[in-house]
Amino acid sequence: MAWHREHLPDPLPAEPLELAADWLAEATRREIQPNPNAMVLATADASGRPSARVVLCKQITPHPGFLTFYTNYQSHKGRELEANPRAAIVMHWDKLHRQLRVEGRIVRTSAAESDTYFATRNWQSRLGAWASQQSEPIGSRAELIGNVAKTALRLALPVPTGDEQASDPGLRIARPAHWGGYHLWAEAVELWVEGSARIHDRARWERALTPQGEGFQPGPWSVSRLQP
Ligand SMILES: Cc1cc2nc3c(=O)[nH]c(=O)nc-3n(C[C@H](O)[C@H](O)[C@H](O)COP(=O)(O)O)c2cc1C
């Protein structure tokens, strides 16, 4: 058996998120899957009951060390994150044989950061943020589409037709206060590379986070190689 496969750097880097950001950048550049920035986000309610779903990682910021994603603050995940501001994510780049895991603490992005990102979204997505009460039940799909049309009229926007190519009406759509971003501050990071003969390569970095201002003061990373 040839031990030809990629493995983690040896010695391991002192801190993990630059390599994680390189992995995400490579997956994006090589277009290896439709949503290379998709990540499974696990949250838990105040009693510890878990739930998970996919969201998009909009940024990995290696220093001071957090990931950014956006959602509806009143959604199921949003309510869990307010009650229990901890989360874990997994990103899996199947064709690159790599997995990234991050566990840590959750802080809302500033209103200014959420505004800046919201303004980059296409107008249908911005309208959707107003029209959809994410995670709430609705009677039918027709009712949902009716709500989108009503919201479009209220905001003096064109009613979307489902045509993805429709041009941006060019109108300013302000961010609703219930929609915005979170930073997941990394307390633990695991990088995993698939190995030959199931001898995968894993390493886990851990550090302490001390609350400071709107975020945390991170301590130094410690790292161990783990058995697969
Ligand atoms: C590829 C993909 C990307 C998604 N990206 C997001 C996202 O960035 N933010 C978000 O709120 N939901 C996103 N969703 C929808 C979520 O998976 C989920 O259905 C929604 O956020 C409601 O989750 P909740 O009820 O647990 O809060 C995405 C789904 C998929 C499949």
The ligand as an ORCA input file, in Angstrom:
! r2SCAN-3c Opt
* xyz 0 1
  C     -26.570     24.787      0.916
  C     -27.451     25.458      1.955
  C     -27.100     26.715      2.422
  C     -27.891     27.350      3.384
  N     -27.462     28.550      3.886
  C     -28.166     29.140      4.885
  C     -27.654     30.319      5.515
  O     -26.555     30.811      5.217
  N     -28.411     30.873      6.493
  C     -29.618     30.345      6.891
  O     -30.265     30.914      7.768
  N     -30.100     29.214      6.314
  C     -29.401     28.599      5.341
  N     -29.863     27.426      4.767
  C     -31.159     26.881      5.251
  C     -30.926     26.133      6.571
  O     -30.343     24.868      6.319
  C     -32.209     25.953      7.403
  O     -33.198     25.295      6.632
  C     -32.797     27.270      7.890
  O     -31.791     28.193      8.282
  C     -33.750     27.053      9.080
  O     -33.057     26.397     10.117
  P     -33.600     26.393     11.630
  O     -35.103     26.175     11.570
  O     -32.886     25.289     12.310
  O     -33.286     27.752     12.225
  C     -29.088     26.755      3.844
  C     -29.431     25.478      3.346
  C     -28.623     24.844      2.440
  C     -28.990     23.450      1.968
*
